[in-house]
Amino acid sequence: MKIVMFYHSFVSCWNNGNAHFLRGVVRELIALRHDVTVYEPRDGWSRSNAMADGGYSALTEAAALVPGVTLHEYRTGALDIDQATDGADLVLVHEWNAPELVAALGRLRALGAGFRLLFHDTHHRGVTAPVDMEALDLDGYDGVLAFGEVLRDVYMRKGWARRAFTWHEAADTALFRPLEREHDTDLVWIGNWGDEERSRELKTFLINPATRLTLRTRIYGVRYPSEGRDMLAAGGLDYAGWLPNHRAPAVFGQSRVTLHVPRRPYASALPGIPTIRVFEALACGIPLVSAPWRDEEGLFPPGSFLTAHDEETMVQTLSHVLADADLRQQLIATGLRAIRERHSCAHRVRELLSIVDTLHGVPGAPAMRVPASDQQGVVS
């Protein structure tokens, strides 16, 4: 197939965790001999901020991570979508695209364009900014790919889509794999501050426990306000700034444990949707401890990670993990097995192709779990 993707950025992961998953999906599609082209705005906020953060070399490295992909940059408002989609069999459109582009592609499909058109949502705006999402014109789309069952349900309940499919993120195991390094930290955290969406949680589950245990701690991420950086410094925690996503496996390999601290909307309004960091950490073979988060879809078998429910239990859990080598090995083995058996980008590409077969009505396409009450498919 000829597949065309419109995403906020393929080359920049600055406050754009979707870049990891996108690259992995493209890698696996190319491995199956599909022709893949990705379009991204030259003036997008992720690219612009990465460049301002000294990220030219990181963007150049990222552009070369997936051999065989065709990358096109365009200036917002100046893209010829007829030319961009010419000959396409499948078009994927990410929710961080300009609403005008989202609508234009839908109109093109509604007028009889021969490709299948899917909208890909990997954010919490469906529950935190529903007015913005409802304003998107998805009438011409064949379906929505939602990165969790609860979000898929939002699309169907609110009538935003005719069909919605659950399509979780996953790990690009060609890059995210165990890398043995000498440990120079006890605890590493890779994540952005979060626009006050997890400030309290970071203090409770990361800053305070690391400070109390006097752990050698290194923190990577962007958009940390001055008061946040002051808190880290006061606790003796090393703030190292932006870490380009493709360099994360080496950093994980240098630490003994990491944390999952989901943003509040994911922990409360979108339970069952893990951040991309969970897939990344487990794929890299580093023990993981999570702040409160409910794995409502049963994505990970028991023992893939540990959960701490408050500051005291986080202190106790981190202390236990760091002191018990056998426990660390058990967590690593279970987490790696979960990724390799269920949550690689190769798994997600197989799911995507099954969805496309269903949309085409191909005889013998894998059966979808379709409730009789509505028109939707779910791939777990």
Beta strands, then each sheet from edge to edge (+ up, - down):
strand 1: 2-6
strand 2: 35-41
strand 3: 70-74
strand 4: 90-94
strand 5: 116-121
strand 6: 143-146
strand 7: 164-166
strand 8: 185-190
strand 9: 217-220
strand 10: 238-239
strand 11: 255-260
strand 12: 288-290
strand 13: 306-307
sheet 1: 3+ 2+ 1+ 4+ 5+ 6+ 7+
sheet 2: 10+ 9+ 8+ 11+ 12+ 13+
end
